[in-house]
Structure formats: C-alpha cells, structure tokens
Amino acid sequence: MPAPDPSEPDSPTTPDRIDPRALGQIEFLPGERVVRCWRTGVGFLVMTNLRCVHVWRKLELFTRSDWHTGPNFFFYNLASPQIVAGRFLELSEEYEGSVESARFLVRNPREVSREIDGARAAGRTEWKTIRAQVQRELGHMRRTSPPPWSTTIVREIVKVRCSFCGNLMDVSSTLCPACGAPQK
C-alpha cells in the first residue's frame, strides 16, 4: 500500500490509510488497539487506547525496514499536550523525576491536542484496570507456592521399639499398643 499523499489535508487518518509496514513496527501490548493517527513531518503520530507512538520513515540506505518507531507516550503518566509556536504539538511524560518530551509538526495541533487530552482519561482508567488484573495474577501466583524466605517447621515424632514384641510405639506411651507390655 503506498504512503498517503502529503498534500492531502491533515484530518485524522484511519489505520488502513497508513503503510502496514509502519504499523507493523509498533509492538502492541495485550489489549492495545489503534484509535487514531495523524501525519507528522516525516511519519505518523499513532494514538492507541493506551499511548501515543511516533512512527516515521527511515532515510537510511539498505535498512531492513523502511519504518522506525520513536517515542512512546503512555497515558498513565502523560501530561496534557501543549501547543508550541502554533504548529507543533508537544507531548511530555514524567519518568522517575525527569520529564521527557517531544514535539511533532502537525497541521491542526489544537484538534490533535483535544483528542489526545480526551483519550488520556480513558487510557488512564484502562491502565489502572490492566495493572489491577496483573496485580491479582501476581498475587495468585505468589499464594500458590511459599516464598523462598519462608520457614517450614517440621515436627519430628520419636518412636521406640517394644522390648517384648519389637513393635514401634510412641516415646510418651506407657504400654505397647500391640502386646500391652509396659515400656521400659
């Protein structure tokens, strides 16, 4: 499938209008699906139900794939999109105290910003649901086997032989259960 004509207006693009090799470069998470795509300067900004991924065409000679995936902006820690210089959309995430951001050239940054901002709340809810499910599964897995640091107490029962019949009996018994002889 040929890449879309860049002279077309930059309305949201459906995934079927993008080169399948571009979407094939994205490693989708379980339950993740493409919701919307927008053209950027050299590629596409792909919004799924869980994140935004930048996919662009490589300009290198003799590469295995024509497409490359760039920054991933996960909704669980994505800040509200910002419009910079009227033409760029800036997406930012916070990772362990540092903020990472990237700017994307899009034709209608207000529309793109509005759609991403609207999808963030639903995406965060979905992330919470996925995380709760994973926590339940991990908790279930932990309960099935004891942790390696746990201590197991084994009670040892000592038995002695009866001096008359040779039968085994408890140390605390006064009479042999088999012959009735007193324990010495």
BAVEXVO-727555 format. One record per atom (N, C-alpha, C): residue number from 1; atom name; x, y, z. Coordinates in Angstrom, 2 decimals, decimal comma. Example, Ala and Ser with C-alpha at 12.3 -4.5 7.8 and 13.67 -1.06 7.14 Angstrom:
# BAVEXVO-727555
(1; 'N'; (13,19; -5,69; 7,80));
(1; 'CA'; (12,30; -4,50; 7,80));
(1; 'C'; (13,20; -3,30; 7,80));
(2; 'N'; (12,85; -2,25; 7,08));
(2; 'CA'; (13,67; -1,06; 7,14));
(2; 'C'; (12,90; 0,03; 7,87));
//
This chain:
# BAVEXVO-727555
(1; 'N'; (0,84; -1,17; 0,00));
(1; 'CA'; (0,00; 0,00; 0,00));
(1; 'C'; (0,90; 1,24; 0,00));
(2; 'N'; (0,67; 2,18; -0,91));
(2; 'CA'; (1,51; 3,37; -0,95));
(2; 'C'; (1,20; 4,30; 0,22));
(3; 'N'; (2,18; 5,09; 0,58));
(3; 'CA'; (2,00; 6,06; 1,66));
(3; 'C'; (1,02; 7,13; 1,19));
(4; 'N'; (0,23; 7,71; 2,12));
(4; 'CA'; (-0,74; 8,73; 1,73));
(4; 'C'; (-0,04; 9,96; 1,15));
(5; 'N'; (-0,77; 10,63; 0,28));
(5; 'CA'; (-0,26; 11,85; -0,35));
(5; 'C'; (-0,11; 12,95; 0,69));
(6; 'N'; (1,11; 13,51; 0,89));
(6; 'CA'; (1,30; 14,52; 1,91));
(6; 'C'; (0,58; 15,84; 1,62));
(7; 'N'; (0,09; 16,03; 0,39));
(7; 'CA'; (-0,61; 17,27; 0,07));
(7; 'C'; (-2,07; 17,23; 0,51));
(8; 'N'; (-2,58; 16,07; 0,92));
(8; 'CA'; (-3,95; 15,96; 1,40));
(8; 'C'; (-4,08; 16,69; 2,73));
(9; 'N'; (-5,29; 17,19; 3,04));
(9; 'CA'; (-5,48; 17,86; 4,33));
(9; 'C'; (-5,19; 16,91; 5,48));
(10; 'N'; (-4,74; 17,47; 6,60));
(10; 'CA'; (-4,31; 16,64; 7,73));
(10; 'C'; (-5,46; 16,37; 8,70));
(11; 'N'; (-6,48; 15,73; 8,21));
(11; 'CA'; (-7,53; 15,29; 9,11));
(11; 'C'; (-7,06; 13,99; 9,74));
(12; 'N'; (-7,72; 13,55; 10,81));
(12; 'CA'; (-7,29; 12,28; 11,39));
(12; 'C'; (-7,27; 11,18; 10,32));
(13; 'N'; (-6,28; 10,35; 10,38));
(13; 'CA'; (-6,07; 9,31; 9,39));
(13; 'C'; (-6,48; 7,97; 10,00));
(14; 'N'; (-7,16; 7,16; 9,22));
(14; 'CA'; (-7,51; 5,83; 9,69));
(14; 'C'; (-6,32; 4,91; 9,48));
(15; 'N'; (-6,17; 3,90; 10,33));
(15; 'CA'; (-5,01; 2,99; 10,20));
(15; 'C'; (-4,89; 2,33; 8,84));
(16; 'N'; (-6,01; 2,13; 8,14));
(16; 'CA'; (-5,94; 1,46; 6,84));
(16; 'C'; (-5,32; 2,36; 5,76));
(17; 'N'; (-5,13; 3,66; 6,04));
(17; 'CA'; (-4,51; 4,56; 5,08));
(17; 'C'; (-3,01; 4,71; 5,34));
(18; 'N'; (-2,50; 4,00; 6,33));
(18; 'CA'; (-1,07; 4,03; 6,65));
(18; 'C'; (-0,44; 2,77; 6,11));
(19; 'N'; (0,79; 2,89; 5,66));
(19; 'CA'; (1,54; 1,74; 5,18));
(19; 'C'; (1,54; 0,67; 6,28));
(20; 'N'; (1,07; -0,54; 6,01));
(20; 'CA'; (1,02; -1,59; 7,04));
(20; 'C'; (2,38; -1,88; 7,67));
(21; 'N'; (3,46; -1,66; 6,92));
(21; 'CA'; (4,79; -1,88; 7,48));
(21; 'C'; (5,08; -0,89; 8,62));
(22; 'N'; (4,48; 0,30; 8,55));
(22; 'CA'; (4,67; 1,30; 9,61));
(22; 'C'; (4,02; 0,81; 10,90));
(23; 'N'; (2,77; 0,37; 10,80));
(23; 'CA'; (2,08; -0,14; 12,00));
(23; 'C'; (2,70; -1,44; 12,47));
(24; 'N'; (3,30; -2,20; 11,55));
(24; 'CA'; (3,94; -3,46; 11,91));
(24; 'C'; (5,17; -3,26; 12,79));
(25; 'N'; (5,72; -2,06; 12,81));
(25; 'CA'; (6,90; -1,79; 13,64));
(25; 'C'; (6,53; -1,54; 15,11));
(26; 'N'; (5,25; -1,26; 15,37));
(26; 'CA'; (4,82; -1,00; 16,74));
(26; 'C'; (4,61; -2,32; 17,44));
(27; 'N'; (5,22; -2,48; 18,61));
(27; 'CA'; (4,99; -3,68; 19,41));
(27; 'C'; (3,78; -3,41; 20,30));
(28; 'N'; (2,64; -3,96; 19,90));
(28; 'CA'; (1,41; -3,71; 20,62));
(28; 'C'; (1,36; -4,51; 21,91));
(29; 'N'; (0,84; -3,89; 22,93));
(29; 'CA'; (0,65; -4,53; 24,23));
(29; 'C'; (-0,63; -5,34; 24,20));
(30; 'N'; (-0,81; -6,30; 25,11));
(30; 'CA'; (-2,06; -7,06; 25,13));
(30; 'C'; (-3,26; -6,12; 25,30));
(31; 'N'; (-4,25; -6,26; 24,43));
(31; 'CA'; (-5,46; -5,44; 24,50));
(31; 'C'; (-5,31; -4,06; 23,87));
(32; 'N'; (-4,16; -3,76; 23,30));
(32; 'CA'; (-3,94; -2,44; 22,71));
(32; 'C'; (-4,44; -2,43; 21,27));
(33; 'N'; (-5,08; -1,32; 20,89));
(33; 'CA'; (-5,59; -1,19; 19,53));
(33; 'C'; (-5,43; 0,26; 19,06));
(34; 'N'; (-5,28; 0,46; 17,77));
(34; 'CA'; (-5,11; 1,79; 17,21));
(34; 'C'; (-6,46; 2,51; 17,21));
(35; 'N'; (-6,45; 3,75; 17,70));
(35; 'CA'; (-7,68; 4,55; 17,74));
(35; 'C'; (-7,65; 5,62; 16,66));
(36; 'N'; (-6,52; 6,33; 16,53));
(36; 'CA'; (-6,44; 7,44; 15,58));
(36; 'C'; (-4,99; 7,66; 15,17));
(37; 'N'; (-4,78; 8,23; 13,99));
(37; 'CA'; (-3,44; 8,54; 13,51));
(37; 'C'; (-3,44; 9,94; 12,89));
(38; 'N'; (-2,31; 10,63; 13,00));
(38; 'CA'; (-2,13; 11,93; 12,36));
(38; 'C'; (-0,79; 11,96; 11,65));
(39; 'N'; (-0,74; 12,66; 10,51));
(39; 'CA'; (0,51; 12,83; 9,80));
(39; 'C'; (1,38; 13,83; 10,55));
(40; 'N'; (2,67; 13,53; 10,62));
(40; 'CA'; (3,65; 14,48; 11,15));
(40; 'C'; (4,57; 14,84; 9,98));
(41; 'N'; (5,63; 15,56; 10,23));
(41; 'CA'; (6,54; 15,95; 9,15));
(41; 'C'; (7,00; 14,80; 8,28));
(42; 'N'; (7,47; 13,70; 8,89));
(42; 'CA'; (8,00; 12,58; 8,10));
(42; 'C'; (7,34; 11,25; 8,44));
(43; 'N'; (6,33; 11,25; 9,24));
(43; 'CA'; (5,70; 9,98; 9,62));
(43; 'C'; (4,30; 10,18; 10,15));
(44; 'N'; (3,99; 9,43; 11,20));
(44; 'CA'; (2,66; 9,46; 11,78));
(44; 'C'; (2,74; 9,45; 13,30));
(45; 'N'; (1,82; 10,13; 13,92));
(45; 'CA'; (1,62; 10,03; 15,36));
(45; 'C'; (0,42; 9,11; 15,52));
(46; 'N'; (0,65; 7,93; 16,09));
(46; 'CA'; (-0,38; 6,90; 16,22));
(46; 'C'; (-0,88; 6,89; 17,66));
(47; 'N'; (-2,19; 7,09; 17,83));
(47; 'CA'; (-2,78; 7,04; 19,17));
(47; 'C'; (-3,53; 5,71; 19,32));
(48; 'N'; (-3,14; 4,96; 20,34));
(48; 'CA'; (-3,85; 3,73; 20,66));
(48; 'C'; (-4,72; 4,01; 21,88));
(49; 'N'; (-5,36; 2,99; 22,40));
(49; 'CA'; (-6,17; 3,16; 23,60));
(49; 'C'; (-5,30; 3,33; 24,84));
(50; 'N'; (-3,96; 3,09; 24,74));
(50; 'CA'; (-3,08; 3,16; 25,91));
(50; 'C'; (-1,94; 4,17; 25,79));
(51; 'N'; (-1,62; 4,64; 24,58));
(51; 'CA'; (-0,46; 5,51; 24,42));
(51; 'C'; (-0,46; 6,18; 23,05));
(52; 'N'; (0,52; 7,08; 22,86));
(52; 'CA'; (0,81; 7,68; 21,56));
(52; 'C'; (2,21; 7,23; 21,15));
(53; 'N'; (2,36; 6,82; 19,90));
(53; 'CA'; (3,64; 6,32; 19,38));
(53; 'C'; (3,95; 7,10; 18,10));
(54; 'N'; (5,20; 7,53; 17,96));
(54; 'CA'; (5,60; 8,18; 16,73));
(54; 'C'; (6,25; 7,14; 15,83));
(55; 'N'; (5,79; 7,07; 14,59));
(55; 'CA'; (6,33; 6,16; 13,59));
(55; 'C'; (6,77; 7,01; 12,40));
(56; 'N'; (8,01; 6,86; 11,95));
(56; 'CA'; (8,44; 7,65; 10,81));
(56; 'C'; (9,26; 6,80; 9,86));
(57; 'N'; (9,36; 7,33; 8,63));
(57; 'CA'; (10,09; 6,63; 7,59));
(57; 'C'; (11,58; 6,86; 7,77));
(58; 'N'; (12,34; 5,77; 7,73));
(58; 'CA'; (13,80; 5,89; 7,82));
(58; 'C'; (14,35; 6,40; 6,49));
(59; 'N'; (15,38; 7,18; 6,58));
(59; 'CA'; (16,00; 7,72; 5,38));
(59; 'C'; (17,35; 7,06; 5,10));
(60; 'N'; (17,64; 5,98; 5,83));
(60; 'CA'; (18,92; 5,30; 5,67));
(60; 'C'; (18,88; 4,36; 4,47));
(61; 'N'; (20,03; 4,16; 3,90));
(61; 'CA'; (20,16; 3,25; 2,76));
(61; 'C'; (20,39; 1,83; 3,27));
(62; 'N'; (19,79; 0,87; 2,63));
(62; 'CA'; (19,94; -0,55; 2,94));
(62; 'C'; (19,50; -0,91; 4,36));
(63; 'N'; (18,40; -0,38; 4,81));
(63; 'CA'; (17,88; -0,76; 6,12));
(63; 'C'; (16,95; -1,95; 5,95));
(64; 'N'; (16,81; -2,69; 7,01));
(64; 'CA'; (15,91; -3,85; 6,97));
(64; 'C'; (14,46; -3,41; 6,84));
(65; 'N'; (14,11; -2,33; 7,50));
(65; 'CA'; (12,75; -1,85; 7,47));
(65; 'C'; (12,77; -0,37; 7,08));
(66; 'N'; (11,76; 0,06; 6,35));
(66; 'CA'; (11,66; 1,46; 5,96));
(66; 'C'; (11,16; 2,32; 7,11));
(67; 'N'; (10,57; 1,70; 8,14));
(67; 'CA'; (9,89; 2,45; 9,20));
(67; 'C'; (10,58; 2,25; 10,54));
(68; 'N'; (10,44; 3,24; 11,37));
(68; 'CA'; (11,08; 3,23; 12,69));
(68; 'C'; (10,10; 3,78; 13,72));
(69; 'N'; (10,06; 3,18; 14,90));
(69; 'CA'; (9,21; 3,73; 15,96));
(69; 'C'; (10,07; 4,58; 16,87));
(70; 'N'; (9,52; 5,69; 17,26));
(70; 'CA'; (10,23; 6,62; 18,12));
(70; 'C'; (9,64; 6,66; 19,50));
(71; 'N'; (9,46; 7,86; 20,05));
(71; 'CA'; (8,99; 7,99; 21,42));
(71; 'C'; (7,62; 7,36; 21,63));
(72; 'N'; (7,46; 6,77; 22,80));
(72; 'CA'; (6,18; 6,21; 23,24));
(72; 'C'; (5,72; 7,06; 24,41));
(73; 'N'; (4,51; 7,57; 24,35));
(73; 'CA'; (3,96; 8,38; 25,44));
(73; 'C'; (2,76; 7,65; 26,02));
(74; 'N'; (2,98; 7,00; 27,17));
(74; 'CA'; (1,95; 6,19; 27,80));
(74; 'C'; (0,98; 7,09; 28,58));
(75; 'N'; (-0,30; 6,82; 28,45));
(75; 'CA'; (-1,31; 7,67; 29,06));
(75; 'C'; (-1,25; 7,70; 30,59));
(76; 'N'; (-0,67; 6,66; 31,21));
(76; 'CA'; (-0,69; 6,64; 32,68));
(76; 'C'; (0,15; 7,75; 33,28));
(77; 'N'; (1,13; 8,29; 32,54));
(77; 'CA'; (1,89; 9,41; 33,09));
(77; 'C'; (2,08; 10,54; 32,07));
(78; 'N'; (1,23; 10,59; 31,07));
(78; 'CA'; (1,31; 11,63; 30,04));
(78; 'C'; (0,68; 12,91; 30,56));
(79; 'N'; (1,42; 14,01; 30,45));
(79; 'CA'; (0,88; 15,33; 30,82));
(79; 'C'; (-0,03; 15,81; 29,70));
(80; 'N'; (-0,80; 16,83; 29,99));
(80; 'CA'; (-1,68; 17,41; 28,98));
(80; 'C'; (-0,86; 17,91; 27,80));
(81; 'N'; (-1,26; 17,61; 26,55));
(81; 'CA'; (-0,49; 18,07; 25,38));
(81; 'C'; (-0,44; 19,60; 25,33));
(82; 'N'; (0,67; 20,13; 24,84));
(82; 'CA'; (0,85; 21,58; 24,71));
(82; 'C'; (1,05; 21,93; 23,24));
(83; 'N'; (0,62; 23,12; 22,86));
(83; 'CA'; (0,83; 23,61; 21,50));
(83; 'C'; (1,97; 24,62; 21,56));
(84; 'N'; (2,98; 24,42; 20,73));
(84; 'CA'; (4,17; 25,27; 20,72));
(84; 'C'; (4,26; 25,96; 19,35));
(85; 'N'; (4,41; 27,26; 19,36));
(85; 'CA'; (4,58; 28,07; 18,15));
(85; 'C'; (3,43; 27,90; 17,17));
(86; 'N'; (2,27; 27,51; 17,64));
(86; 'CA'; (1,09; 27,40; 16,79));
(86; 'C'; (1,08; 26,24; 15,82));
(87; 'N'; (2,19; 25,53; 15,65));
(87; 'CA'; (2,24; 24,44; 14,67));
(87; 'C'; (2,70; 23,12; 15,25));
(88; 'N'; (3,34; 23,16; 16,41));
(88; 'CA'; (3,90; 21,94; 16,97));
(88; 'C'; (3,07; 21,47; 18,16));
(89; 'N'; (2,93; 20,17; 18,25));
(89; 'CA'; (2,27; 19,56; 19,40));
(89; 'C'; (3,37; 18,96; 20,27));
(90; 'N'; (3,39; 19,32; 21,54));
(90; 'CA'; (4,41; 18,80; 22,45));
(90; 'C'; (3,76; 17,83; 23,43));
(91; 'N'; (4,30; 16,62; 23,46));
(91; 'CA'; (3,85; 15,60; 24,41));
(91; 'C'; (4,95; 15,39; 25,43));
(92; 'N'; (4,57; 15,32; 26,70));
(92; 'CA'; (5,54; 15,17; 27,79));
(92; 'C'; (5,10; 14,09; 28,76));
(93; 'N'; (6,09; 13,36; 29,27));
(93; 'CA'; (5,87; 12,35; 30,29));
(93; 'C'; (6,88; 12,54; 31,40));
(94; 'N'; (6,53; 12,11; 32,60));
(94; 'CA'; (7,46; 12,18; 33,71));
(94; 'C'; (7,96; 10,78; 34,02));
(95; 'N'; (9,28; 10,62; 34,04));
(95; 'CA'; (9,91; 9,34; 34,37));
(95; 'C'; (10,86; 9,54; 35,53));
(96; 'N'; (10,53; 8,97; 36,67));
(96; 'CA'; (11,41; 8,98; 37,84));
(96; 'C'; (12,00; 10,37; 38,10));
(97; 'N'; (11,14; 11,37; 38,10));
(97; 'CA'; (11,56; 12,72; 38,43));
(97; 'C'; (12,00; 13,57; 37,25));
(98; 'N'; (12,35; 12,96; 36,11));
(98; 'CA'; (12,74; 13,75; 34,95));
(98; 'C'; (11,59; 13,76; 33,94));
(99; 'N'; (11,50; 14,85; 33,20));
(99; 'CA'; (10,44; 14,99; 32,21));
(99; 'C'; (11,04; 14,80; 30,82));
(100; 'N'; (10,41; 13,93; 30,03));
(100; 'CA'; (10,83; 13,72; 28,66));
(100; 'C'; (9,72; 14,22; 27,75));
(101; 'N'; (10,10; 14,96; 26,72));
(101; 'CA'; (9,09; 15,49; 25,81));
(101; 'C'; (9,59; 15,46; 24,38));
(102; 'N'; (8,66; 15,56; 23,46));
(102; 'CA'; (8,99; 15,60; 22,04));
(102; 'C'; (7,94; 16,47; 21,36));
(103; 'N'; (8,36; 17,13; 20,29));
(103; 'CA'; (7,46; 17,99; 19,52));
(103; 'C'; (7,21; 17,37; 18,16));
(104; 'N'; (5,95; 17,47; 17,73));
(104; 'CA'; (5,53; 16,90; 16,45));
(104; 'C'; (4,88; 17,98; 15,62));
(105; 'N'; (5,29; 18,09; 14,36));
(105; 'CA'; (4,71; 19,05; 13,44));
(105; 'C'; (3,43; 18,44; 12,87));
(106; 'N'; (2,30; 19,04; 13,21));
(106; 'CA'; (1,00; 18,59; 12,70));
(106; 'C'; (0,26; 19,81; 12,16));
(107; 'N'; (-0,66; 19,57; 11,25));
(107; 'CA'; (-1,37; 20,70; 10,63));
(107; 'C'; (-2,40; 21,33; 11,52));
(108; 'N'; (-3,05; 20,56; 12,36));
(108; 'CA'; (-4,08; 21,12; 13,24));
(108; 'C'; (-3,77; 20,71; 14,68));
(109; 'N'; (-2,81; 21,36; 15,32));
(109; 'CA'; (-2,38; 20,92; 16,65));
(109; 'C'; (-3,47; 21,04; 17,71));
(110; 'N'; (-4,40; 21,99; 17,56));
(110; 'CA'; (-5,48; 22,13; 18,55));
(110; 'C'; (-6,40; 20,91; 18,54));
(111; 'N'; (-6,75; 20,46; 17,35));
(111; 'CA'; (-7,62; 19,28; 17,23));
(111; 'C'; (-6,92; 18,04; 17,79));
(112; 'N'; (-5,65; 17,87; 17,40));
(112; 'CA'; (-4,88; 16,70; 17,87));
(112; 'C'; (-4,74; 16,75; 19,39));
(113; 'N'; (-4,42; 17,93; 19,91));
(113; 'CA'; (-4,29; 18,09; 21,36));
(113; 'C'; (-5,59; 17,76; 22,08));
(114; 'N'; (-6,69; 18,25; 21,54));
(114; 'CA'; (-8,00; 17,99; 22,15));
(114; 'C'; (-8,31; 16,49; 22,16));
(115; 'N'; (-8,04; 15,80; 21,06));
(115; 'CA'; (-8,34; 14,36; 21,00));
(115; 'C'; (-7,45; 13,55; 21,94));
(116; 'N'; (-6,16; 13,88; 21,99));
(116; 'CA'; (-5,25; 13,15; 22,88));
(116; 'C'; (-5,64; 13,41; 24,33));
(117; 'N'; (-5,95; 14,67; 24,65));
(117; 'CA'; (-6,34; 15,01; 26,02));
(117; 'C'; (-7,61; 14,26; 26,42));
(118; 'N'; (-8,55; 14,15; 25,48));
(118; 'CA'; (-9,78; 13,41; 25,77));
(118; 'C'; (-9,54; 11,92; 25,95));
(119; 'N'; (-8,57; 11,38; 25,24));
(119; 'CA'; (-8,28; 9,94; 25,33));
(119; 'C'; (-7,47; 9,59; 26,57));
(120; 'N'; (-6,78; 10,58; 27,16));
(120; 'CA'; (-5,92; 10,32; 28,32));
(120; 'C'; (-6,69; 9,75; 29,50));
(121; 'N'; (-7,88; 10,33; 29,80));
(121; 'CA'; (-8,66; 9,86; 30,96));
(121; 'C'; (-9,08; 8,40; 30,79));
(122; 'N'; (-9,59; 8,08; 29,60));
(122; 'CA'; (-9,98; 6,69; 29,34));
(122; 'C'; (-8,77; 5,77; 29,36));
(123; 'N'; (-7,65; 6,25; 28,82));
(123; 'CA'; (-6,43; 5,45; 28,80));
(123; 'C'; (-5,90; 5,19; 30,20));
(124; 'N'; (-5,96; 6,20; 31,06));
(124; 'CA'; (-5,51; 6,01; 32,44));
(124; 'C'; (-6,39; 5,00; 33,16));
(125; 'N'; (-7,69; 5,06; 32,93));
(125; 'CA'; (-8,61; 4,10; 33,54));
(125; 'C'; (-8,29; 2,69; 33,06));
(126; 'N'; (-8,01; 2,56; 31,77));
(126; 'CA'; (-7,67; 1,25; 31,22));
(126; 'C'; (-6,35; 0,74; 31,80));
(127; 'N'; (-5,36; 1,64; 31,96));
(127; 'CA'; (-4,09; 1,25; 32,58));
(127; 'C'; (-4,33; 0,74; 34,00));
(128; 'N'; (-5,20; 1,43; 34,77));
(128; 'CA'; (-5,48; 1,00; 36,14));
(128; 'C'; (-6,12; -0,38; 36,15));
(129; 'N'; (-7,02; -0,62; 35,21));
(129; 'CA'; (-7,67; -1,92; 35,12));
(129; 'C'; (-6,65; -3,01; 34,79));
(130; 'N'; (-5,78; -2,74; 33,82));
(130; 'CA'; (-4,75; -3,72; 33,45));
(130; 'C'; (-3,82; -3,98; 34,62));
(131; 'N'; (-3,41; -2,90; 35,30));
(131; 'CA'; (-2,49; -3,06; 36,43));
(131; 'C'; (-3,14; -3,87; 37,56));
(132; 'N'; (-4,42; -3,59; 37,85));
(132; 'CA'; (-5,11; -4,35; 38,90));
(132; 'C'; (-5,19; -5,83; 38,54));
(133; 'N'; (-5,44; -6,12; 37,27));
(133; 'CA'; (-5,51; -7,50; 36,83));
(133; 'C'; (-4,16; -8,19; 36,97));
(134; 'N'; (-3,09; -7,50; 36,58));
(134; 'CA'; (-1,75; -8,07; 36,70));
(134; 'C'; (-1,40; -8,30; 38,18));
(135; 'N'; (-1,77; -7,34; 39,04));
(135; 'CA'; (-1,50; -7,49; 40,48));
(135; 'C'; (-2,24; -8,70; 41,05));
(136; 'N'; (-3,50; -8,88; 40,61));
(136; 'CA'; (-4,26; -10,05; 41,07));
(136; 'C'; (-3,59; -11,34; 40,61));
(137; 'N'; (-3,16; -11,36; 39,35));
(137; 'CA'; (-2,50; -12,57; 38,83));
(137; 'C'; (-1,19; -12,83; 39,56));
(138; 'N'; (-0,42; -11,77; 39,83));
(138; 'CA'; (0,82; -11,95; 40,57));
(138; 'C'; (0,55; -12,41; 41,99));
(139; 'N'; (-0,47; -11,85; 42,62));
(139; 'CA'; (-0,84; -12,26; 43,97));
(139; 'C'; (-1,27; -13,71; 44,00));
(140; 'N'; (-2,01; -14,13; 43,00));
(140; 'CA'; (-2,45; -15,53; 42,92));
(140; 'C'; (-1,25; -16,44; 42,74));
(141; 'N'; (-0,30; -16,01; 41,89));
(141; 'CA'; (0,90; -16,83; 41,68));
(141; 'C'; (1,72; -16,92; 42,96));
(142; 'N'; (1,77; -15,84; 43,71));
(142; 'CA'; (2,56; -15,85; 44,94));
(142; 'C'; (1,95; -16,77; 45,99));
(143; 'N'; (0,63; -16,83; 46,03));
(143; 'CA'; (-0,03; -17,64; 47,05));
(143; 'C'; (0,09; -19,13; 46,78));
(144; 'N'; (0,32; -19,54; 45,55));
(144; 'CA'; (0,36; -20,97; 45,25));
(144; 'C'; (1,62; -21,64; 45,76));
(145; 'N'; (2,71; -20,92; 45,87));
(145; 'CA'; (3,93; -21,52; 46,39));
(145; 'C'; (4,50; -20,62; 47,49));
(146; 'N'; (5,09; -21,22; 48,51));
(146; 'CA'; (5,63; -20,38; 49,57));
(146; 'C'; (6,84; -19,59; 49,08));
(147; 'N'; (7,00; -18,39; 49,58));
(147; 'CA'; (8,16; -17,61; 49,18));
(147; 'C'; (9,45; -18,28; 49,63));
(148; 'N'; (10,55; -18,01; 48,95));
(148; 'CA'; (11,81; -18,71; 49,27));
(148; 'C'; (12,35; -18,40; 50,65));
(149; 'N'; (11,93; -17,29; 51,25));
(149; 'CA'; (12,45; -16,94; 52,56));
(149; 'C'; (11,59; -17,48; 53,71));
(150; 'N'; (10,51; -18,20; 53,38));
(150; 'CA'; (9,62; -18,70; 54,43));
(150; 'C'; (10,27; -19,88; 55,17));
(151; 'N'; (9,84; -20,11; 56,39));
(151; 'CA'; (10,36; -21,18; 57,21));
(151; 'C'; (9,27; -22,22; 57,39));
(152; 'N'; (9,62; -23,46; 57,16));
(152; 'CA'; (8,69; -24,55; 57,36));
(152; 'C'; (9,12; -25,33; 58,59));
(153; 'N'; (8,21; -25,49; 59,52));
(153; 'CA'; (8,52; -26,22; 60,75));
(153; 'C'; (8,06; -27,66; 60,58));
(154; 'N'; (8,99; -28,57; 60,74));
(154; 'CA'; (8,68; -29,99; 60,63));
(154; 'C'; (8,76; -30,57; 62,03));
(155; 'N'; (7,66; -31,21; 62,46));
(155; 'CA'; (7,63; -31,80; 63,79));
(155; 'C'; (8,10; -33,24; 63,70));
(156; 'N'; (9,04; -33,57; 64,52));
(156; 'CA'; (9,61; -34,90; 64,49));
(156; 'C'; (8,99; -35,73; 65,61));
(157; 'N'; (8,51; -36,92; 65,25));
(157; 'CA'; (7,92; -37,82; 66,24));
(157; 'C'; (8,89; -38,98; 66,44));
(158; 'N'; (9,29; -39,17; 67,69));
(158; 'CA'; (10,25; -40,23; 68,00));
(158; 'C'; (9,48; -41,46; 68,45));
(159; 'N'; (9,89; -42,60; 67,89));
(159; 'CA'; (9,27; -43,88; 68,26));
(159; 'C'; (10,36; -44,79; 68,80));
(160; 'N'; (9,93; -45,70; 69,69));
(160; 'CA'; (10,85; -46,69; 70,26));
(160; 'C'; (10,27; -48,09; 70,06));
(161; 'N'; (11,15; -49,09; 70,11));
(161; 'CA'; (10,69; -50,48; 69,94));
(161; 'C'; (10,32; -51,08; 71,30));
(162; 'N'; (9,27; -51,85; 71,26));
(162; 'CA'; (8,86; -52,57; 72,47));
(162; 'C'; (9,90; -53,67; 72,75));
(163; 'N'; (10,33; -53,78; 73,99));
(163; 'CA'; (11,36; -54,77; 74,33));
(163; 'C'; (10,82; -56,19; 74,30));
(164; 'N'; (9,50; -56,39; 74,31));
(164; 'CA'; (8,94; -57,74; 74,30));
(164; 'C'; (8,58; -58,22; 72,90));
(165; 'N'; (7,83; -57,34; 72,12));
(165; 'CA'; (7,37; -57,81; 70,80));
(165; 'C'; (8,10; -57,14; 69,63));
(166; 'N'; (8,81; -56,04; 69,86));
(166; 'CA'; (9,55; -55,36; 68,79));
(166; 'C'; (8,74; -54,36; 67,99));
(167; 'N'; (7,48; -54,15; 68,37));
(167; 'CA'; (6,62; -53,20; 67,68));
(167; 'C'; (7,05; -51,77; 68,00));
(168; 'N'; (6,86; -50,82; 67,04));
(168; 'CA'; (7,17; -49,41; 67,29));
(168; 'C'; (6,03; -48,75; 68,06));
(169; 'N'; (6,44; -47,95; 69,09));
(169; 'CA'; (5,44; -47,20; 69,85));
(169; 'C'; (5,98; -45,83; 70,19));
(170; 'N'; (5,06; -44,86; 70,50));
(170; 'CA'; (5,46; -43,50; 70,84));
(170; 'C'; (6,28; -43,50; 72,12));
(171; 'N'; (7,20; -42,55; 72,22));
(171; 'CA'; (8,03; -42,40; 73,41));
(171; 'C'; (7,17; -42,12; 74,63));
(172; 'N'; (6,08; -41,37; 74,42));
(172; 'CA'; (5,23; -40,98; 75,55));
(172; 'C'; (4,26; -42,08; 76,00));
(173; 'N'; (4,13; -43,17; 75,22));
(173; 'CA'; (3,22; -44,27; 75,60));
(173; 'C'; (3,81; -45,04; 76,79));
(174; 'N'; (2,92; -45,45; 77,71));
(174; 'CA'; (3,37; -46,25; 78,85));
(174; 'C'; (3,25; -47,75; 78,57));
(175; 'N'; (2,30; -48,12; 77,68));
(175; 'CA'; (2,10; -49,53; 77,32));
(175; 'C'; (2,22; -49,71; 75,81));
(176; 'N'; (2,70; -50,84; 75,38));
(176; 'CA'; (2,81; -51,18; 73,96));
(176; 'C'; (1,42; -51,37; 73,40));
(177; 'N'; (1,05; -50,74; 72,28));
(177; 'CA'; (-0,30; -50,93; 71,72));
(177; 'C'; (-0,51; -52,32; 71,15));
(178; 'N'; (0,56; -53,06; 70,82));
(178; 'CA'; (0,39; -54,39; 70,23));
(178; 'C'; (0,27; -55,48; 71,28));
(179; 'N'; (1,20; -55,52; 72,28));
(179; 'CA'; (1,20; -56,62; 73,24));
(179; 'C'; (0,79; -56,18; 74,64));
(180; 'N'; (0,75; -54,88; 74,93));
(180; 'CA'; (0,34; -54,39; 76,23));
(180; 'C'; (1,43; -54,39; 77,29));
(181; 'N'; (2,66; -54,72; 76,89));
(181; 'CA'; (3,76; -54,76; 77,85));
(181; 'C'; (4,14; -53,32; 78,25));
(182; 'N'; (4,58; -53,13; 79,45));
(182; 'CA'; (5,00; -51,77; 79,88));
(182; 'C'; (6,31; -51,38; 79,19));
(183; 'N'; (6,39; -50,06; 78,91));
(183; 'CA'; (7,61; -49,55; 78,28));
(183; 'C'; (8,71; -49,43; 79,31));
(184; 'N'; (9,91; -49,85; 79,01));
(184; 'CA'; (11,00; -49,80; 79,98));
(184; 'C'; (11,71; -48,50; 79,91));
//
